[in-house]
Amino acid sequence: MFRESEYKVAAGLPALLFFLAVIALAVTALVRGAGQPSPVTVLTAILVIVFAAVMLAGLFIVNPGEAKALVLFGDYRGTVKRAGFWFANPFLTKKRISLRVRNFETAKLKVNDARANPIEIAAIVVWKVVETAEALFEVDDYQKYVTVQSESAVRAVAQRYPYDSHDESEHSLSTHTDEISASLMKALQERLQRAGVEIIEVRISHLAYAPEIAQAMLRRQQATAIIAARYKIVEGAVGMVENALEMLGAKDIVHLDEERKAQMVSNLLVVLCSERDASPVVNAGSIYQ
């Protein structure tokens, strides 16, 4: 397994000036010896110029937010992450890799949730490279690897949770976004650990029922919402009726037998639970007529 190591490099500007000076001296020697050429002098000057030109190939630049992995004849020697102008062995192959934060959106995946309902889901993944050696040498193409593994993690997590939950203690894809994002991040980080990639954030960007069941699920959600609303209305109405009877008895306003209490409860529940405003009827006699 490849592990990142730091490669010690020399400053590039002094090296550049030195080799340019060497080339200038060699050219000057050739010019001065043009009148009386000496094979040894000419050969030495040419070799010096060639050597200096080859050494100039060891100069390279590391821009902010990137790194250069150095490889010598197939052997990884280290990575330079410090931005600047540097000099190293000219025979080193310098592979550029970005350390900037990147993001992409996965394709819309069609999967079955925990209740076997077909849904469509997509996520936005924010990531960056932290281990250059692993990213370059442990996987074939780390960017493609991140894309494929992200879709795999989204698919796996979507299958563990229902689209919607009717129990507050049960996590669902549509209502518990923070918990789902944390689960996605954990699953994705486990998959991308060998690629030297750090996951910064994962968020669901698209979530919907598959088209073939969307209408049926919409009707079910509407029915569920209506039932939940009715339940709250009835619960509140019962509490109000109970409170009214207790207050009437405590203040000794009126004494009702069981039959009249039942009739009063029925009337109050009709008024409180009705979707329309009730039309009052004034009783001109007593409560028993």
C-alpha positions in Angstrom: 0.0 0.0 0.0 1.4 3.4 -1.0 1.7 6.1 1.7 2.4 9.7 1.0 5.9 11.1 1.9 7.4 14.5 1.6 10.1 15.0 -1.0 12.8 17.5 -0.2 13.4 19.9 -3.1 15.8 22.8 -3.7 14.8 26.3 -4.4 14.2 26.8 -8.1 15.4 30.4 -8.7 19.0 29.9 -7.5 19.2 26.7 -9.5 17.9 28.5 -12.6 20.4 31.3 -12.3 23.3 28.8 -11.7 22.6 26.7 -14.8 22.0 29.8 -16.9 25.4 31.1 -15.8 27.0 27.8 -16.6 25.5 27.8 -20.1 26.6 31.4 -20.6 30.2 30.6 -19.5 30.3 27.5 -21.9 29.0 29.6 -24.8 31.6 32.3 -24.0 34.4 29.7 -24.1 33.2 28.5 -27.4 33.1 32.0 -28.9 36.6 32.8 -27.6 38.0 29.7 -28.9 36.5 30.1 -32.4 39.7 31.5 -33.8 41.9 28.7 -32.5 39.4 25.8 -31.9 40.6 23.1 -29.6 38.7 19.8 -29.8 38.9 19.3 -26.0 37.6 22.8 -25.3 34.7 22.5 -27.8 33.8 19.1 -26.6 33.9 20.2 -23.0 31.8 23.3 -23.7 29.2 21.3 -25.6 28.9 18.7 -22.8 28.5 21.5 -20.2 25.8 23.1 -22.3 24.0 19.7 -22.7 24.3 19.0 -19.0 23.0 22.4 -18.0 20.1 22.1 -20.4 19.2 18.7 -19.0 19.3 20.0 -15.5 17.0 22.8 -16.4 14.3 20.2 -16.9 14.4 19.6 -13.2 12.7 23.0 -12.6 9.0 22.9 -11.9 6.2 25.0 -10.3 3.7 23.9 -7.7 0.7 26.2 -7.8 -1.5 26.9 -4.7 -4.0 24.1 -4.2 -2.1 21.4 -6.0 0.7 18.9 -5.5 3.3 17.2 -7.5 4.0 13.5 -7.0 7.5 12.6 -8.1 8.3 9.2 -9.6 11.7 8.0 -10.7 11.7 5.1 -13.2 8.5 3.7 -11.8 9.5 4.2 -8.2 7.5 6.7 -6.1 9.9 9.0 -4.3 7.6 11.6 -2.6 5.2 14.5 -3.0 5.7 18.2 -3.0 2.7 20.2 -1.6 4.4 23.5 -0.9 3.5 26.1 -3.5 6.5 27.7 -5.2 9.3 27.3 -7.8 11.4 24.3 -7.1 14.3 22.1 -8.5 14.6 18.4 -8.3 16.2 15.5 -10.2 15.4 16.2 -13.9 14.7 12.5 -14.5 11.8 12.5 -12.0 8.3 12.3 -13.5 6.2 15.0 -11.9 2.5 14.0 -11.8 0.2 16.9 -11.0 -2.8 16.3 -8.7 -5.3 18.9 -7.4 -5.8 19.3 -3.7 -8.8 21.7 -4.1 -12.2 21.0 -2.8 -14.4 19.5 -5.5 -18.1 18.6 -5.8 -20.4 16.8 -8.2 -23.9 15.5 -8.3 -24.5 11.8 -8.7 -26.9 10.6 -11.4 -30.6 10.1 -10.5 -30.6 6.5 -9.2 -33.7 4.3 -9.2 -33.7 2.1 -6.1 -36.1 0.4 -3.7 -36.3 1.9 -0.2 -36.6 -0.1 3.0 -40.3 -0.8 2.2 -39.5 -2.0 -1.4 -41.0 1.2 -2.9 -39.2 2.3 -6.0 -37.8 5.8 -5.6 -35.4 8.2 -7.4 -32.5 9.6 -5.4 -29.4 11.7 -6.1 -26.8 13.4 -3.9 -24.2 16.1 -4.0 -20.8 15.0 -2.8 -18.1 17.5 -1.7 -14.6 15.9 -1.5 -10.9 16.5 -1.8 -7.7 14.6 -2.1 -5.6 14.3 1.1 -3.3 11.4 0.3 -1.7 11.9 -3.1 0.1 8.6 -3.3 -3.0 6.6 -2.6 -5.1 8.6 -5.1 -2.6 8.1 -7.9 -1.3 4.6 -7.3 -3.9 2.7 -5.3 -6.7 3.2 -7.8 -6.7 3.4 -11.6 -8.6 6.7 -11.9 -9.4 8.3 -8.6 -12.0 10.8 -10.0 -13.9 8.0 -11.7 -13.5 5.9 -8.6 -15.1 8.6 -6.4 -18.0 8.9 -8.8 -18.8 5.2 -9.0 -18.4 4.6 -5.2 -20.5 7.6 -4.5 -23.4 6.2 -6.5 -22.9 2.8 -4.8 -23.0 4.4 -1.3 -26.2 6.4 -2.2 -27.9 3.2 -3.4 -26.9 1.2 -0.3 -28.1 3.9 2.2 -31.3 4.5 0.3 -32.2 0.8 0.6 -31.8 0.9 4.4 -34.3 3.7 5.1 -38.0 4.2 4.0 -38.9 7.2 1.9 -41.4 8.4 4.5 -42.0 7.4 8.1 -45.2 7.3 10.1 -43.3 6.9 13.4 -41.3 9.8 14.8 -38.7 7.4 16.2 -38.0 5.9 12.7 -35.6 7.7 10.4 -36.7 8.3 6.9 -35.1 9.7 3.7 -37.6 12.6 3.4 -37.7 13.8 7.0 -34.4 13.1 8.7 -32.0 14.8 6.3 -29.2 15.4 8.8 -29.1 11.7 9.9 -29.2 10.5 6.3 -26.4 12.8 5.3 -24.3 11.5 8.2 -25.0 7.9 7.2 -24.1 8.7 3.6 -20.9 10.4 4.6 -19.8 7.5 6.8 -20.6 4.9 4.1 -18.8 6.9 1.4 -15.7 7.6 3.5 -15.3 3.9 4.2 -15.4 3.2 0.4 -13.0 6.0 -0.5 -10.5 5.6 2.2 -8.1 3.5 0.0 -8.2 6.3 -2.6 -6.8 9.0 -0.4 -10.0 11.0 -0.5 -11.7 12.9 2.3 -15.4 13.4 2.1 -16.4 16.9 3.4 -20.1 16.8 2.9 -22.9 14.7 1.3 -26.4 16.0 0.8 -29.4 14.6 -0.9 -30.2 16.8 -3.9 -33.2 14.9 -5.4 -35.7 12.6 -3.8 -39.0 11.4 -5.3 -41.1 8.3 -5.8 -40.6 6.6 -9.1 -43.1 7.8 -11.7 -45.0 4.6 -11.8 -46.1 4.8 -8.2 -45.9 8.6 -7.7 -49.7 9.2 -8.0 -50.6 6.3 -5.7 -48.1 7.4 -3.1 -49.3 11.0 -3.3 -52.8 9.9 -2.5 -51.6 7.8 0.4 -49.7 10.7 1.8 -52.8 12.9 1.5 -54.9 10.3 3.2 -52.2 10.0 6.0 -52.1 13.7 6.4 -55.9 13.9 6.6 -56.1 11.1 9.2 -53.4 12.8 11.3 -55.2 16.1 11.1 -58.5 14.5 12.1 -56.8 12.7 15.0 -55.5 16.0 16.3 -58.8 17.7 15.9 -60.7 15.0 17.7 -58.1 14.9 20.5 -58.4 18.6 21.0 -62.2 18.5 20.8 -62.4 15.8 23.5 -60.2 17.8 25.7 -62.3 20.9 25.3 -65.5 19.0 26.0 -64.0 17.5 29.1 -62.8 20.9 30.3 -66.3 22.4 29.7 -68.1 19.7 31.7 -65.6 20.1 34.6 -66.0 23.9 34.6 -69.8 23.6 34.6 -69.7 21.2 37.5 -67.1 23.1 39.5 -68.9 26.4 39.2 -72.3 24.8 39.9 -73.8 26.5 36.8 -76.0 23.6 35.7 -76.6 20.0 36.8 -76.9 17.5 34.0 -77.9 13.9 34.1 -76.1 11.3 32.1 -78.4 11.5 29.1 -78.0 15.3 28.9 -74.3 15.0 29.3 -74.2 12.6 26.4 -76.3 14.9 24.3 -74.1 17.9 25.2 -70.9 15.9 24.4 -72.4 14.9 21.1 -73.4 18.4 20.1 -70.0 19.9 21.2 -68.1 17.2 19.2 -70.2 17.9 16.1 -69.5 21.6 16.4 -65.8 21.3 17.1 -65.0 18.5 14.6 -67.1 19.8 11.7 -65.3 21.2 8.7 -68.0 23.9 8.3 -69.3 26.5 10.7 -72.2 25.2 12.8 -75.6 26.9 12.7 -76.7 27.6 16.2 -80.3 26.8 17.3 -81.7 28.9 20.2 -83.6 26.8 22.7 -86.5 29.0 24.0 -87.6 26.5 26.6 -85.6 24.4 29.1 -82.9 21.9 28.4 -85.5 19.2 28.8 -87.8 20.5 26.2 
